[in-house]
Amino acid sequence: ALKLYQNKNANIFLINAHLSKGLEWDRVILHNDFVKLRDLKAKIEEEKNQEEKAKREFEMEQELNLFYVAITRARFELEDRSEN
């Protein structure tokens, strides 16, 4: 699979954040298909049930980690269209 990402003739790669882990590009554009972190945070703050709150906090942690992976793929330029 890595051969695809190391293709020297390619100008554009379309890849999801999960598969991008460990890879880098000079320029990365994040599109708006990430979970809205603000919305997730608001749901955590509104949640009264501690078990549900813990589940949402875990989900938030996972989404933050994925977003971190995505934003750290750029060597020089990052364009964020994710609305986060």
mmCIF file of the N, C-alpha and C atoms, coordinates in Angstrom:
data_MODEL
# 
_entry.id   MODEL 
# 
loop_
_atom_site.group_PDB 
_atom_site.id 
_atom_site.type_symbol 
_atom_site.label_atom_id 
_atom_site.label_alt_id 
_atom_site.label_comp_id 
_atom_site.label_asym_id 
_atom_site.label_entity_id 
_atom_site.label_seq_id 
_atom_site.pdbx_PDB_ins_code 
_atom_site.Cartn_x 
_atom_site.Cartn_y 
_atom_site.Cartn_z 
_atom_site.occupancy 
_atom_site.B_iso_or_equiv 
_atom_site.pdbx_formal_charge 
_atom_site.auth_seq_id 
_atom_site.auth_comp_id 
_atom_site.auth_asym_id 
_atom_site.auth_atom_id 
_atom_site.pdbx_PDB_model_num 
ATOM 1   N N  . ALA A 1 1  ? 0.821   -1.196 0.000   1.00 0.00 ? 1  ALA A N  1 
ATOM 2   C CA . ALA A 1 1  ? 0.000   0.000  0.000   1.00 0.00 ? 1  ALA A CA 1 
ATOM 3   C C  . ALA A 1 1  ? 0.863   1.257  0.000   1.00 0.00 ? 1  ALA A C  1 
ATOM 4   N N  . LEU A 1 2  ? 2.015   1.254  0.662   1.00 0.00 ? 2  LEU A N  1 
ATOM 5   C CA . LEU A 1 2  ? 2.840   2.447  0.707   1.00 0.00 ? 2  LEU A CA 1 
ATOM 6   C C  . LEU A 1 2  ? 3.347   2.866  -0.665  1.00 0.00 ? 2  LEU A C  1 
ATOM 7   N N  . LYS A 1 3  ? 3.473   1.936  -1.613  1.00 0.00 ? 3  LYS A N  1 
ATOM 8   C CA . LYS A 1 3  ? 3.912   2.295  -2.960  1.00 0.00 ? 3  LYS A CA 1 
ATOM 9   C C  . LYS A 1 3  ? 2.999   3.356  -3.557  1.00 0.00 ? 3  LYS A C  1 
ATOM 10  N N  . LEU A 1 4  ? 1.709   3.250  -3.295  1.00 0.00 ? 4  LEU A N  1 
ATOM 11  C CA . LEU A 1 4  ? 0.748   4.214  -3.812  1.00 0.00 ? 4  LEU A CA 1 
ATOM 12  C C  . LEU A 1 4  ? 1.096   5.616  -3.330  1.00 0.00 ? 4  LEU A C  1 
ATOM 13  N N  . TYR A 1 5  ? 1.444   5.772  -2.075  1.00 0.00 ? 5  TYR A N  1 
ATOM 14  C CA . TYR A 1 5  ? 1.720   7.078  -1.488  1.00 0.00 ? 5  TYR A CA 1 
ATOM 15  C C  . TYR A 1 5  ? 3.105   7.590  -1.858  1.00 0.00 ? 5  TYR A C  1 
ATOM 16  N N  . GLN A 1 6  ? 3.984   6.725  -2.323  1.00 0.00 ? 6  GLN A N  1 
ATOM 17  C CA . GLN A 1 6  ? 5.331   7.134  -2.689  1.00 0.00 ? 6  GLN A CA 1 
ATOM 18  C C  . GLN A 1 6  ? 5.492   7.310  -4.195  1.00 0.00 ? 6  GLN A C  1 
ATOM 19  N N  . ASN A 1 7  ? 4.405   7.347  -4.907  1.00 0.00 ? 7  ASN A N  1 
ATOM 20  C CA . ASN A 1 7  ? 4.424   7.527  -6.350  1.00 0.00 ? 7  ASN A CA 1 
ATOM 21  C C  . ASN A 1 7  ? 4.944   8.934  -6.661  1.00 0.00 ? 7  ASN A C  1 
ATOM 22  N N  . LYS A 1 8  ? 6.121   9.023  -7.246  1.00 0.00 ? 8  LYS A N  1 
ATOM 23  C CA . LYS A 1 8  ? 6.756   10.313 -7.528  1.00 0.00 ? 8  LYS A CA 1 
ATOM 24  C C  . LYS A 1 8  ? 6.031   11.107 -8.609  1.00 0.00 ? 8  LYS A C  1 
ATOM 25  N N  . ASN A 1 9  ? 5.211   10.454 -9.423  1.00 0.00 ? 9  ASN A N  1 
ATOM 26  C CA . ASN A 1 9  ? 4.497   11.134 -10.503 1.00 0.00 ? 9  ASN A CA 1 
ATOM 27  C C  . ASN A 1 9  ? 3.156   11.714 -10.070 1.00 0.00 ? 9  ASN A C  1 
ATOM 28  N N  . ALA A 1 10 ? 2.676   11.370 -8.909  1.00 0.00 ? 10 ALA A N  1 
ATOM 29  C CA . ALA A 1 10 ? 1.370   11.835 -8.453  1.00 0.00 ? 10 ALA A CA 1 
ATOM 30  C C  . ALA A 1 10 ? 1.461   13.268 -7.941  1.00 0.00 ? 10 ALA A C  1 
ATOM 31  N N  . ASN A 1 11 ? 0.444   14.056 -8.263  1.00 0.00 ? 11 ASN A N  1 
ATOM 32  C CA . ASN A 1 11 ? 0.365   15.443 -7.784  1.00 0.00 ? 11 ASN A CA 1 
ATOM 33  C C  . ASN A 1 11 ? -0.588  15.593 -6.607  1.00 0.00 ? 11 ASN A C  1 
ATOM 34  N N  . ILE A 1 12 ? -1.614  14.742 -6.567  1.00 0.00 ? 12 ILE A N  1 
ATOM 35  C CA . ILE A 1 12 ? -2.640  14.829 -5.534  1.00 0.00 ? 12 ILE A CA 1 
ATOM 36  C C  . ILE A 1 12 ? -2.913  13.435 -4.979  1.00 0.00 ? 12 ILE A C  1 
ATOM 37  N N  . PHE A 1 13 ? -3.031  13.362 -3.661  1.00 0.00 ? 13 PHE A N  1 
ATOM 38  C CA . PHE A 1 13 ? -3.412  12.119 -2.999  1.00 0.00 ? 13 PHE A CA 1 
ATOM 39  C C  . PHE A 1 13 ? -4.666  12.401 -2.197  1.00 0.00 ? 13 PHE A C  1 
ATOM 40  N N  . LEU A 1 14 ? -5.647  11.544 -2.316  1.00 0.00 ? 14 LEU A N  1 
ATOM 41  C CA . LEU A 1 14 ? -6.861  11.637 -1.521  1.00 0.00 ? 14 LEU A CA 1 
ATOM 42  C C  . LEU A 1 14 ? -6.833  10.456 -0.568  1.00 0.00 ? 14 LEU A C  1 
ATOM 43  N N  . ILE A 1 15 ? -6.759  10.755 0.729   1.00 0.00 ? 15 ILE A N  1 
ATOM 44  C CA . ILE A 1 15 ? -6.584  9.706  1.722   1.00 0.00 ? 15 ILE A CA 1 
ATOM 45  C C  . ILE A 1 15 ? -7.297  10.126 3.006   1.00 0.00 ? 15 ILE A C  1 
ATOM 46  N N  . ASN A 1 16 ? -7.785  9.148  3.753   1.00 0.00 ? 16 ASN A N  1 
ATOM 47  C CA . ASN A 1 16 ? -8.420  9.509  5.022   1.00 0.00 ? 16 ASN A CA 1 
ATOM 48  C C  . ASN A 1 16 ? -7.365  9.611  6.121   1.00 0.00 ? 16 ASN A C  1 
ATOM 49  N N  . ALA A 1 17 ? -7.736  10.250 7.209   1.00 0.00 ? 17 ALA A N  1 
ATOM 50  C CA . ALA A 1 17 ? -6.792  10.499 8.302   1.00 0.00 ? 17 ALA A CA 1 
ATOM 51  C C  . ALA A 1 17 ? -6.274  9.206  8.916   1.00 0.00 ? 17 ALA A C  1 
ATOM 52  N N  . HIS A 1 18 ? -7.119  8.189  8.980   1.00 0.00 ? 18 HIS A N  1 
ATOM 53  C CA . HIS A 1 18 ? -6.683  6.913  9.549   1.00 0.00 ? 18 HIS A CA 1 
ATOM 54  C C  . HIS A 1 18 ? -5.529  6.319  8.757   1.00 0.00 ? 18 HIS A C  1 
ATOM 55  N N  . LEU A 1 19 ? -5.631  6.338  7.448   1.00 0.00 ? 19 LEU A N  1 
ATOM 56  C CA . LEU A 1 19 ? -4.591  5.753  6.600   1.00 0.00 ? 19 LEU A CA 1 
ATOM 57  C C  . LEU A 1 19 ? -3.359  6.639  6.465   1.00 0.00 ? 19 LEU A C  1 
ATOM 58  N N  . SER A 1 20 ? -3.480  7.910  6.818   1.00 0.00 ? 20 SER A N  1 
ATOM 59  C CA . SER A 1 20 ? -2.368  8.842  6.649   1.00 0.00 ? 20 SER A CA 1 
ATOM 60  C C  . SER A 1 20 ? -1.327  8.754  7.759   1.00 0.00 ? 20 SER A C  1 
ATOM 61  N N  . LYS A 1 21 ? -1.634  8.050  8.831   1.00 0.00 ? 21 LYS A N  1 
ATOM 62  C CA . LYS A 1 21 ? -0.723  7.974  9.970   1.00 0.00 ? 21 LYS A CA 1 
ATOM 63  C C  . LYS A 1 21 ? 0.654   7.491  9.518   1.00 0.00 ? 21 LYS A C  1 
ATOM 64  N N  . GLY A 1 22 ? 1.676   8.237  9.893   1.00 0.00 ? 22 GLY A N  1 
ATOM 65  C CA . GLY A 1 22 ? 3.043   7.882  9.547   1.00 0.00 ? 22 GLY A CA 1 
ATOM 66  C C  . GLY A 1 22 ? 3.518   8.437  8.210   1.00 0.00 ? 22 GLY A C  1 
ATOM 67  N N  . LEU A 1 23 ? 2.624   9.076  7.455   1.00 0.00 ? 23 LEU A N  1 
ATOM 68  C CA . LEU A 1 23 ? 2.975   9.633  6.149   1.00 0.00 ? 23 LEU A CA 1 
ATOM 69  C C  . LEU A 1 23 ? 3.040   11.154 6.243   1.00 0.00 ? 23 LEU A C  1 
ATOM 70  N N  . GLU A 1 24 ? 3.716   11.795 5.290   1.00 0.00 ? 24 GLU A N  1 
ATOM 71  C CA . GLU A 1 24 ? 3.819   13.247 5.244   1.00 0.00 ? 24 GLU A CA 1 
ATOM 72  C C  . GLU A 1 24 ? 3.751   13.741 3.815   1.00 0.00 ? 24 GLU A C  1 
ATOM 73  N N  . TRP A 1 25 ? 3.242   14.972 3.661   1.00 0.00 ? 25 TRP A N  1 
ATOM 74  C CA . TRP A 1 25 ? 3.229   15.647 2.375   1.00 0.00 ? 25 TRP A CA 1 
ATOM 75  C C  . TRP A 1 25 ? 3.600   17.099 2.620   1.00 0.00 ? 25 TRP A C  1 
ATOM 76  N N  . ASP A 1 26 ? 4.095   17.774 1.593   1.00 0.00 ? 26 ASP A N  1 
ATOM 77  C CA . ASP A 1 26 ? 4.448   19.186 1.729   1.00 0.00 ? 26 ASP A CA 1 
ATOM 78  C C  . ASP A 1 26 ? 3.224   20.033 2.056   1.00 0.00 ? 26 ASP A C  1 
ATOM 79  N N  . ARG A 1 27 ? 2.115   19.758 1.388   1.00 0.00 ? 27 ARG A N  1 
ATOM 80  C CA . ARG A 1 27 ? 0.879   20.520 1.578   1.00 0.00 ? 27 ARG A CA 1 
ATOM 81  C C  . ARG A 1 27 ? -0.269  19.555 1.841   1.00 0.00 ? 27 ARG A C  1 
ATOM 82  N N  . VAL A 1 28 ? -1.062  19.872 2.849   1.00 0.00 ? 28 VAL A N  1 
ATOM 83  C CA . VAL A 1 28 ? -2.215  19.045 3.213   1.00 0.00 ? 28 VAL A CA 1 
ATOM 84  C C  . VAL A 1 28 ? -3.445  19.948 3.306   1.00 0.00 ? 28 VAL A C  1 
ATOM 85  N N  . ILE A 1 29 ? -4.540  19.484 2.729   1.00 0.00 ? 29 ILE A N  1 
ATOM 86  C CA . ILE A 1 29 ? -5.825  20.171 2.857   1.00 0.00 ? 29 ILE A CA 1 
ATOM 87  C C  . ILE A 1 29 ? -6.764  19.238 3.620   1.00 0.00 ? 29 ILE A C  1 
ATOM 88  N N  . LEU A 1 30 ? -7.262  19.709 4.753   1.00 0.00 ? 30 LEU A N  1 
ATOM 89  C CA . LEU A 1 30 ? -8.248  18.946 5.528   1.00 0.00 ? 30 LEU A CA 1 
ATOM 90  C C  . LEU A 1 30 ? -9.634  19.342 5.057   1.00 0.00 ? 30 LEU A C  1 
ATOM 91  N N  . HIS A 1 31 ? -10.449 18.388 4.738   1.00 0.00 ? 31 HIS A N  1 
ATOM 92  C CA . HIS A 1 31 ? -11.816 18.691 4.314   1.00 0.00 ? 31 HIS A CA 1 
ATOM 93  C C  . HIS A 1 31 ? -12.780 18.589 5.486   1.00 0.00 ? 31 HIS A C  1 
ATOM 94  N N  . ASN A 1 32 ? -14.015 18.958 5.268   1.00 0.00 ? 32 ASN A N  1 
ATOM 95  C CA . ASN A 1 32 ? -14.973 19.111 6.369   1.00 0.00 ? 32 ASN A CA 1 
ATOM 96  C C  . ASN A 1 32 ? -15.744 17.834 6.694   1.00 0.00 ? 32 ASN A C  1 
ATOM 97  N N  . ASP A 1 33 ? -15.082 16.691 6.642   1.00 0.00 ? 33 ASP A N  1 
ATOM 98  C CA . ASP A 1 33 ? -15.770 15.450 7.000   1.00 0.00 ? 33 ASP A CA 1 
ATOM 99  C C  . ASP A 1 33 ? -15.358 14.917 8.368   1.00 0.00 ? 33 ASP A C  1 
ATOM 100 N N  . PHE A 1 34 ? -14.710 15.765 9.166   1.00 0.00 ? 34 PHE A N  1 
ATOM 101 C CA . PHE A 1 34 ? -14.387 15.391 10.537  1.00 0.00 ? 34 PHE A CA 1 
ATOM 102 C C  . PHE A 1 34 ? -15.604 15.622 11.430  1.00 0.00 ? 34 PHE A C  1 
ATOM 103 N N  . VAL A 1 35 ? -15.669 14.897 12.534  1.00 0.00 ? 35 VAL A N  1 
ATOM 104 C CA . VAL A 1 35 ? -16.693 15.154 13.545  1.00 0.00 ? 35 VAL A CA 1 
ATOM 105 C C  . VAL A 1 35 ? -16.465 16.571 14.059  1.00 0.00 ? 35 VAL A C  1 
ATOM 106 N N  . LYS A 1 36 ? -17.533 17.314 14.251  1.00 0.00 ? 36 LYS A N  1 
ATOM 107 C CA . LYS A 1 36 ? -17.422 18.686 14.755  1.00 0.00 ? 36 LYS A CA 1 
ATOM 108 C C  . LYS A 1 36 ? -17.080 18.624 16.251  1.00 0.00 ? 36 LYS A C  1 
ATOM 109 N N  . LEU A 1 37 ? -15.865 18.990 16.587  1.00 0.00 ? 37 LEU A N  1 
ATOM 110 C CA . LEU A 1 37 ? -15.385 18.882 17.965  1.00 0.00 ? 37 LEU A CA 1 
ATOM 111 C C  . LEU A 1 37 ? -16.167 19.786 18.912  1.00 0.00 ? 37 LEU A C  1 
ATOM 112 N N  . ARG A 1 38 ? -16.575 20.956 18.441  1.00 0.00 ? 38 ARG A N  1 
ATOM 113 C CA . ARG A 1 38 ? -17.361 21.862 19.293  1.00 0.00 ? 38 ARG A CA 1 
ATOM 114 C C  . ARG A 1 38 ? -18.705 21.240 19.659  1.00 0.00 ? 38 ARG A C  1 
ATOM 115 N N  . ASP A 1 39 ? -19.330 20.589 18.679  1.00 0.00 ? 39 ASP A N  1 
ATOM 116 C CA . ASP A 1 39 ? -20.610 19.940 18.941  1.00 0.00 ? 39 ASP A CA 1 
ATOM 117 C C  . ASP A 1 39 ? -20.443 18.800 19.937  1.00 0.00 ? 39 ASP A C  1 
ATOM 118 N N  . LEU A 1 40 ? -19.373 18.040 19.768  1.00 0.00 ? 40 LEU A N  1 
ATOM 119 C CA . LEU A 1 40 ? -19.103 16.925 20.671  1.00 0.00 ? 40 LEU A CA 1 
ATOM 120 C C  . LEU A 1 40 ? -18.840 17.431 22.090  1.00 0.00 ? 40 LEU A C  1 
ATOM 121 N N  . LYS A 1 41 ? -18.094 18.512 22.205  1.00 0.00 ? 41 LYS A N  1 
ATOM 122 C CA . LYS A 1 41 ? -17.823 19.108 23.516  1.00 0.00 ? 41 LYS A CA 1 
ATOM 123 C C  . LYS A 1 41 ? -19.110 19.582 24.176  1.00 0.00 ? 41 LYS A C  1 
ATOM 124 N N  . ALA A 1 42 ? -19.984 20.199 23.398  1.00 0.00 ? 42 ALA A N  1 
ATOM 125 C CA . ALA A 1 42 ? -21.264 20.680 23.933  1.00 0.00 ? 42 ALA A CA 1 
ATOM 126 C C  . ALA A 1 42 ? -22.106 19.513 24.449  1.00 0.00 ? 42 ALA A C  1 
ATOM 127 N N  . LYS A 1 43 ? -22.107 18.403 23.729  1.00 0.00 ? 43 LYS A N  1 
ATOM 128 C CA . LYS A 1 43 ? -22.859 17.225 24.165  1.00 0.00 ? 43 LYS A CA 1 
ATOM 129 C C  . LYS A 1 43 ? -22.296 16.675 25.471  1.00 0.00 ? 43 LYS A C  1 
ATOM 130 N N  . ILE A 1 44 ? -20.982 16.709 25.619  1.00 0.00 ? 44 ILE A N  1 
ATOM 131 C CA . ILE A 1 44 ? -20.356 16.246 26.865  1.00 0.00 ? 44 ILE A CA 1 
ATOM 132 C C  . ILE A 1 44 ? -20.796 17.130 28.020  1.00 0.00 ? 44 ILE A C  1 
ATOM 133 N N  . GLU A 1 45 ? -20.773 18.431 27.807  1.00 0.00 ? 45 GLU A N  1 
ATOM 134 C CA . GLU A 1 45 ? -21.148 19.371 28.868  1.00 0.00 ? 45 GLU A CA 1 
ATOM 135 C C  . GLU A 1 45 ? -22.606 19.250 29.269  1.00 0.00 ? 45 GLU A C  1 
ATOM 136 N N  . GLU A 1 46 ? -23.473 18.876 28.321  1.00 0.00 ? 46 GLU A N  1 
ATOM 137 C CA . GLU A 1 46 ? -24.909 18.745 28.594  1.00 0.00 ? 46 GLU A CA 1 
ATOM 138 C C  . GLU A 1 46 ? -25.271 17.406 29.230  1.00 0.00 ? 46 GLU A C  1 
ATOM 139 N N  . GLU A 1 47 ? -24.437 16.402 29.059  1.00 0.00 ? 47 GLU A N  1 
ATOM 140 C CA . GLU A 1 47 ? -24.756 15.044 29.500  1.00 0.00 ? 47 GLU A CA 1 
ATOM 141 C C  . GLU A 1 47 ? -24.802 14.948 31.024  1.00 0.00 ? 47 GLU A C  1 
ATOM 142 N N  . LYS A 1 48 ? -25.887 14.411 31.533  1.00 0.00 ? 48 LYS A N  1 
ATOM 143 C CA . LYS A 1 48 ? -26.074 14.247 32.979  1.00 0.00 ? 48 LYS A CA 1 
ATOM 144 C C  . LYS A 1 48 ? -25.652 12.852 33.446  1.00 0.00 ? 48 LYS A C  1 
ATOM 145 N N  . ASN A 1 49 ? -25.889 11.847 32.627  1.00 0.00 ? 49 ASN A N  1 
ATOM 146 C CA . ASN A 1 49 ? -25.552 10.468 32.963  1.00 0.00 ? 49 ASN A CA 1 
ATOM 147 C C  . ASN A 1 49 ? -24.041 10.288 32.886  1.00 0.00 ? 49 ASN A C  1 
ATOM 148 N N  . GLN A 1 50 ? -23.433 9.906  34.003  1.00 0.00 ? 50 GLN A N  1 
ATOM 149 C CA . GLN A 1 50 ? -21.974 9.809  34.073  1.00 0.00 ? 50 GLN A CA 1 
ATOM 150 C C  . GLN A 1 50 ? -21.397 8.744  33.137  1.00 0.00 ? 50 GLN A C  1 
ATOM 151 N N  . GLU A 1 51 ? -22.119 7.659  32.965  1.00 0.00 ? 51 GLU A N  1 
ATOM 152 C CA . GLU A 1 51 ? -21.650 6.608  32.058  1.00 0.00 ? 51 GLU A CA 1 
ATOM 153 C C  . GLU A 1 51 ? -21.650 7.098  30.610  1.00 0.00 ? 51 GLU A C  1 
ATOM 154 N N  . GLU A 1 52 ? -22.726 7.773  30.226  1.00 0.00 ? 52 GLU A N  1 
ATOM 155 C CA . GLU A 1 52 ? -22.813 8.335  28.875  1.00 0.00 ? 52 GLU A CA 1 
ATOM 156 C C  . GLU A 1 52 ? -21.780 9.441  28.681  1.00 0.00 ? 52 GLU A C  1 
ATOM 157 N N  . LYS A 1 53 ? -21.577 10.226 29.726  1.00 0.00 ? 53 LYS A N  1 
ATOM 158 C CA . LYS A 1 53 ? -20.593 11.299 29.666  1.00 0.00 ? 53 LYS A CA 1 
ATOM 159 C C  . LYS A 1 53 ? -19.193 10.716 29.437  1.00 0.00 ? 53 LYS A C  1 
ATOM 160 N N  . ALA A 1 54 ? -18.880 9.646  30.140  1.00 0.00 ? 54 ALA A N  1 
ATOM 161 C CA . ALA A 1 54 ? -17.578 8.994  29.979  1.00 0.00 ? 54 ALA A CA 1 
ATOM 162 C C  . ALA A 1 54 ? -17.400 8.463  28.557  1.00 0.00 ? 54 ALA A C  1 
ATOM 163 N N  . LYS A 1 55 ? -18.473 7.900  27.988  1.00 0.00 ? 55 LYS A N  1 
ATOM 164 C CA . LYS A 1 55 ? -18.415 7.408  26.602  1.00 0.00 ? 55 LYS A CA 1 
ATOM 165 C C  . LYS A 1 55 ? -18.144 8.543  25.629  1.00 0.00 ? 55 LYS A C  1 
ATOM 166 N N  . ARG A 1 56 ? -18.829 9.651  25.833  1.00 0.00 ? 56 ARG A N  1 
ATOM 167 C CA . ARG A 1 56 ? -18.646 10.814 24.948  1.00 0.00 ? 56 ARG A CA 1 
ATOM 168 C C  . ARG A 1 56 ? -17.247 11.414 25.117  1.00 0.00 ? 56 ARG A C  1 
ATOM 169 N N  . GLU A 1 57 ? -16.740 11.413 26.344  1.00 0.00 ? 57 GLU A N  1 
ATOM 170 C CA . GLU A 1 57 ? -15.381 11.914 26.575  1.00 0.00 ? 57 GLU A CA 1 
ATOM 171 C C  . GLU A 1 57 ? -14.351 11.029 25.877  1.00 0.00 ? 57 GLU A C  1 
ATOM 172 N N  . PHE A 1 58 ? -14.569 9.725  25.899  1.00 0.00 ? 58 PHE A N  1 
ATOM 173 C CA . PHE A 1 58 ? -13.682 8.810  25.187  1.00 0.00 ? 58 PHE A CA 1 
ATOM 174 C C  . PHE A 1 58 ? -13.753 9.069  23.686  1.00 0.00 ? 58 PHE A C  1 
ATOM 175 N N  . GLU A 1 59 ? -14.969 9.252  23.169  1.00 0.00 ? 59 GLU A N  1 
ATOM 176 C CA . GLU A 1 59 ? -15.147 9.553  21.750  1.00 0.00 ? 59 GLU A CA 1 
ATOM 177 C C  . GLU A 1 59 ? -14.423 10.856 21.386  1.00 0.00 ? 59 GLU A C  1 
ATOM 178 N N  . MET A 1 60 ? -14.528 11.861 22.258  1.00 0.00 ? 60 MET A N  1 
ATOM 179 C CA . MET A 1 60 ? -13.859 13.141 22.024  1.00 0.00 ? 60 MET A CA 1 
ATOM 180 C C  . MET A 1 60 ? -12.345 12.944 21.970  1.00 0.00 ? 60 MET A C  1 
ATOM 181 N N  . GLU A 1 61 ? -11.822 12.151 22.877  1.00 0.00 ? 61 GLU A N  1 
ATOM 182 C CA . GLU A 1 61 ? -10.385 11.873 22.898  1.00 0.00 ? 61 GLU A CA 1 
ATOM 183 C C  . GLU A 1 61 ? -9.937  11.198 21.600  1.00 0.00 ? 61 GLU A C  1 
ATOM 184 N N  . GLN A 1 62 ? -10.717 10.250 21.124  1.00 0.00 ? 62 GLN A N  1 
ATOM 185 C CA . GLN A 1 62 ? -10.386 9.554  19.880  1.00 0.00 ? 62 GLN A CA 1 
ATOM 186 C C  . GLN A 1 62 ? -10.433 10.509 18.686  1.00 0.00 ? 62 GLN A C  1 
ATOM 187 N N  . GLU A 1 63 ? -11.440 11.356 18.642  1.00 0.00 ? 63 GLU A N  1 
ATOM 188 C CA . GLU A 1 63 ? -11.569 12.313 17.545  1.00 0.00 ? 63 GLU A CA 1 
ATOM 189 C C  . GLU A 1 63 ? -10.442 13.347 17.578  1.00 0.00 ? 63 GLU A C  1 
ATOM 190 N N  . LEU A 1 64 ? -10.071 13.792 18.773  1.00 0.00 ? 64 LEU A N  1 
ATOM 191 C CA . LEU A 1 64 ? -8.938  14.719 18.896  1.00 0.00 ? 64 LEU A CA 1 
ATOM 192 C C  . LEU A 1 64 ? -7.647  14.073 18.414  1.00 0.00 ? 64 LEU A C  1 
ATOM 193 N N  . ASN A 1 65 ? -7.431  12.819 18.776  1.00 0.00 ? 65 ASN A N  1 
ATOM 194 C CA . ASN A 1 65 ? -6.237  12.102 18.329  1.00 0.00 ? 65 ASN A CA 1 
ATOM 195 C C  . ASN A 1 65 ? -6.212  11.991 16.806  1.00 0.00 ? 65 ASN A C  1 
ATOM 196 N N  . LEU A 1 66 ? -7.348  11.674 16.207  1.00 0.00 ? 66 LEU A N  1 
ATOM 197 C CA . LEU A 1 66 ? -7.428  11.559 14.753  1.00 0.00 ? 66 LEU A CA 1 
ATOM 198 C C  . LEU A 1 66 ? -7.165  12.914 14.092  1.00 0.00 ? 66 LEU A C  1 
ATOM 199 N N  . PHE A 1 67 ? -7.728  13.973 14.646  1.00 0.00 ? 67 PHE A N  1 
ATOM 200 C CA . PHE A 1 67 ? -7.502  15.311 14.104  1.00 0.00 ? 67 PHE A CA 1 
ATOM 201 C C  . PHE A 1 67 ? -6.022  15.680 14.207  1.00 0.00 ? 67 PHE A C  1 
ATOM 202 N N  . TYR A 1 68 ? -5.395  15.333 15.321  1.00 0.00 ? 68 TYR A N  1 
ATOM 203 C CA . TYR A 1 68 ? -3.960  15.573 15.500  1.00 0.00 ? 68 TYR A CA 1 
ATOM 204 C C  . TYR A 1 68 ? -3.149  14.857 14.424  1.00 0.00 ? 68 TYR A C  1 
ATOM 205 N N  . VAL A 1 69 ? -3.480  13.596 14.182  1.00 0.00 ? 69 VAL A N  1 
ATOM 206 C CA . VAL A 1 69 ? -2.793  12.847 13.121  1.00 0.00 ? 69 VAL A CA 1 
ATOM 207 C C  . VAL A 1 69 ? -2.934  13.588 11.802  1.00 0.00 ? 69 VAL A C  1 
ATOM 208 N N  . ALA A 1 70 ? -4.134  14.037 11.491  1.00 0.00 ? 70 ALA A N  1 
ATOM 209 C CA . ALA A 1 70 ? -4.394  14.706 10.211  1.00 0.00 ? 70 ALA A CA 1 
ATOM 210 C C  . ALA A 1 70 ? -3.592  16.000 10.076  1.00 0.00 ? 70 ALA A C  1 
ATOM 211 N N  . ILE A 1 71 ? -3.595  16.825 11.116  1.00 0.00 ? 71 ILE A N  1 
ATOM 212 C CA . ILE A 1 71 ? -2.923  18.124 10.991  1.00 0.00 ? 71 ILE A CA 1 
ATOM 213 C C  . ILE A 1 71 ? -1.405  18.002 11.001  1.00 0.00 ? 71 ILE A C  1 
ATOM 214 N N  . THR A 1 72 ? -0.893  16.914 11.521  1.00 0.00 ? 72 THR A N  1 
ATOM 215 C CA . THR A 1 72 ? 0.566   16.759 11.573  1.00 0.00 ? 72 THR A CA 1 
ATOM 216 C C  . THR A 1 72 ? 1.127   16.027 10.358  1.00 0.00 ? 72 THR A C  1 
ATOM 217 N N  . ARG A 1 73 ? 0.315   15.831 9.324   1.00 0.00 ? 73 ARG A N  1 
ATOM 218 C CA . ARG A 1 73 ? 0.805   15.210 8.084   1.00 0.00 ? 73 ARG A CA 1 
ATOM 219 C C  . ARG A 1 73 ? 1.472   16.227 7.177   1.00 0.00 ? 73 ARG A C  1 
ATOM 220 N N  . ALA A 1 74 ? 1.239   17.515 7.422   1.00 0.00 ? 74 ALA A N  1 
ATOM 221 C CA . ALA A 1 74 ? 1.757   18.579 6.563   1.00 0.00 ? 74 ALA A CA 1 
ATOM 222 C C  . ALA A 1 74 ? 3.169   18.969 6.974   1.00 0.00 ? 74 ALA A C  1 
ATOM 223 N N  . ARG A 1 75 ? 4.079   18.968 6.020   1.00 0.00 ? 75 ARG A N  1 
ATOM 224 C CA . ARG A 1 75 ? 5.450   19.425 6.278   1.00 0.00 ? 75 ARG A CA 1 
ATOM 225 C C  . ARG A 1 75 ? 5.519   20.950 6.321   1.00 0.00 ? 75 ARG A C  1 
ATOM 226 N N  . PHE A 1 76 ? 4.877   21.619 5.348   1.00 0.00 ? 76 PHE A N  1 
ATOM 227 C CA . PHE A 1 76 ? 5.034   23.056 5.210   1.00 0.00 ? 76 PHE A CA 1 
ATOM 228 C C  . PHE A 1 76 ? 3.729   23.845 5.239   1.00 0.00 ? 76 PHE A C  1 
ATOM 229 N N  . GLU A 1 77 ? 2.671   23.297 4.667   1.00 0.00 ? 77 GLU A N  1 
ATOM 230 C CA . GLU A 1 77 ? 1.436   24.059 4.516   1.00 0.00 ? 77 GLU A CA 1 
ATOM 231 C C  . GLU A 1 77 ? 0.222   23.203 4.872   1.00 0.00 ? 77 GLU A C  1 
ATOM 232 N N  . LEU A 1 78 ? -0.657  23.766 5.716   1.00 0.00 ? 78 LEU A N  1 
ATOM 233 C CA . LEU A 1 78 ? -1.889  23.093 6.113   1.00 0.00 ? 78 LEU A CA 1 
ATOM 234 C C  . LEU A 1 78 ? -3.060  24.018 5.859   1.00 0.00 ? 78 LEU A C  1 
ATOM 235 N N  . GLU A 1 79 ? -4.013  23.556 5.081   1.00 0.00 ? 79 GLU A N  1 
ATOM 236 C CA . GLU A 1 79 ? -5.256  24.291 4.856   1.00 0.00 ? 79 GLU A CA 1 
ATOM 237 C C  . GLU A 1 79 ? -6.372  23.520 5.545   1.00 0.00 ? 79 GLU A C  1 
ATOM 238 N N  . ASP A 1 80 ? -7.018  24.153 6.497   1.00 0.00 ? 80 ASP A N  1 
ATOM 239 C CA . ASP A 1 80 ? -8.026  23.481 7.305   1.00 0.00 ? 80 ASP A CA 1 
ATOM 240 C C  . ASP A 1 80 ? -9.424  23.926 6.879   1.00 0.00 ? 80 ASP A C  1 
ATOM 241 N N  . ARG A 1 81 ? -10.149 23.040 6.218   1.00 0.00 ? 81 ARG A N  1 
ATOM 242 C CA . ARG A 1 81 ? -11.542 23.292 5.822   1.00 0.00 ? 81 ARG A CA 1 
ATOM 243 C C  . ARG A 1 81 ? -12.496 22.478 6.697   1.00 0.00 ? 81 ARG A C  1 
ATOM 244 N N  . SER A 1 82 ? -11.994 21.996 7.829   1.00 0.00 ? 82 SER A N  1 
ATOM 245 C CA . SER A 1 82 ? -12.757 21.060 8.648   1.00 0.00 ? 82 SER A CA 1 
ATOM 246 C C  . SER A 1 82 ? -13.801 21.714 9.545   1.00 0.00 ? 82 SER A C  1 
ATOM 247 N N  . GLU A 1 83 ? -13.752 23.011 9.726   1.00 0.00 ? 83 GLU A N  1 
ATOM 248 C CA . GLU A 1 83 ? -14.687 23.742 10.587  1.00 0.00 ? 83 GLU A CA 1 
ATOM 249 C C  . GLU A 1 83 ? -14.523 23.372 12.052  1.00 0.00 ? 83 GLU A C  1 
ATOM 250 N N  . ASN A 1 84 ? -13.345 22.915 12.454  1.00 0.00 ? 84 ASN A N  1 
ATOM 251 C CA . ASN A 1 84 ? -13.091 22.581 13.860  1.00 0.00 ? 84 ASN A CA 1 
ATOM 252 C C  . ASN A 1 84 ? -12.352 23.667 14.565  1.00 0.00 ? 84 ASN A C  1 
# 
